[in-house]
Amino acid sequence: MTLSEEGAGSVAAGFLRACALSELADDAPHRVELDGVPVSLVRTQGEVFAISDVCSHANVSLSEGEVENCQIECWLHGSSFDLRTGKPSGLPATRPVAVYPVKIVGDDVLVSVTQES
């Protein structure tokens, strides 16, 4: 989601506040837990993405990895995932990870973990 897409009067039904937009540094994953779901938030290329924080290959935290070209790389074995789709873009992972809808309202980053896309 682009950073200016949502205005302050937007309805956020089904979305939970994850953090302040100002807490997200460019290309630096930020781990949060929403309703018991571990989520990695990434601000990159003028957008904010929410992706499962658990690598589908090795069950480790993706938020400890690196971000480049809208991809997040797992620090353990080097699997990469597309931040937009969750699809693996580098082995050894072959299964996608969940991605979640994001809304920006003022300085709040809102994520819906109930609506996987």
C-alpha positions in Angstrom: 0.0 0.0 0.0 1.3 3.4 -0.9 2.0 5.6 2.1 -0.6 8.2 1.1 -3.4 5.9 0.1 -5.6 6.1 3.2 -6.8 9.3 4.9 -7.5 10.0 8.5 -11.3 9.4 8.2 -10.9 5.9 6.7 -12.9 3.0 8.1 -10.6 0.3 9.5 -13.0 -2.5 10.2 -11.2 -5.8 10.6 -7.8 -4.1 10.9 -5.6 -3.9 14.0 -3.0 -1.2 14.7 0.4 -2.7 14.2 2.7 0.2 14.9 3.4 3.9 14.0 4.5 4.5 10.4 7.4 6.5 11.9 8.6 3.3 13.6 9.4 1.7 10.3 12.7 2.4 8.7 13.1 1.8 5.0 14.1 -1.8 4.1 14.3 -2.9 7.7 11.8 -5.6 8.8 9.8 -4.9 11.9 8.2 -7.8 13.9 4.8 -7.4 15.5 2.3 -9.9 16.8 -1.4 -9.3 16.1 -4.0 -11.6 17.6 -1.3 -14.2 18.1 -0.1 -14.0 14.5 3.6 -13.1 14.0 3.9 -10.5 11.2 6.9 -8.8 9.6 6.2 -5.3 8.5 8.4 -3.8 5.8 8.5 -0.3 4.5 10.2 -0.2 1.0 9.9 1.6 -2.2 7.2 4.0 -0.8 4.9 1.1 0.3 4.3 -0.9 3.5 3.9 -4.6 3.3 2.8 -7.2 6.0 3.9 -10.7 5.5 4.0 -13.8 7.8 7.0 -13.6 10.0 7.6 -17.4 9.8 9.6 -18.8 6.9 7.8 -21.7 5.2 11.0 -23.6 4.9 12.6 -23.6 8.3 10.1 -22.0 10.8 12.3 -19.1 11.7 11.6 -15.3 11.9 11.8 -13.5 8.5 12.0 -10.2 10.3 15.6 -11.0 11.1 16.4 -11.2 7.4 17.3 -8.6 4.8 15.1 -6.7 2.3 16.1 -5.9 -1.2 14.0 -5.3 -4.4 10.7 -6.0 -2.7 12.0 -9.3 -1.4 12.7 -10.5 2.1 15.4 -13.1 2.6 15.4 -15.6 5.4 18.6 -15.3 7.4 19.0 -19.1 8.1 19.0 -20.7 4.6 18.6 -17.8 2.2 15.1 -18.4 1.0 13.5 -15.3 -0.4 9.9 -14.2 -0.6 8.1 -11.6 -2.6 6.6 -9.0 -0.2 3.6 -8.4 -2.5 2.6 -12.0 -2.9 4.4 -14.1 -0.3 5.6 -16.5 -3.1 9.1 -17.9 -2.7 11.6 -16.4 -5.1 14.6 -18.3 -3.9 15.2 -21.8 -2.8 15.2 -23.8 -0.6 11.6 -22.6 0.2 8.9 -23.9 -2.2 5.8 -22.8 -0.3 4.5 -19.3 0.0 4.0 -17.4 3.2 0.8 -15.4 4.0 0.6 -11.7 3.1 -1.9 -9.4 4.9 -3.7 -6.2 3.8 -2.3 -3.0 5.1 -3.9 0.5 5.6 -2.1 3.6 6.6 -4.3 6.1 8.6 -2.3 9.1 9.7 0.8 7.7 11.4 -0.9 4.4 12.2 -0.1 1.2 10.3 -3.2 -1.1 10.3 -3.1 -4.7 9.3 -5.8 -7.3 8.9 -4.6 -10.8 9.8 -8.0 -12.3 9.3 -8.1 -11.6 5.5 -5.2 -13.4 3.9 -4.6 -12.3 0.3 
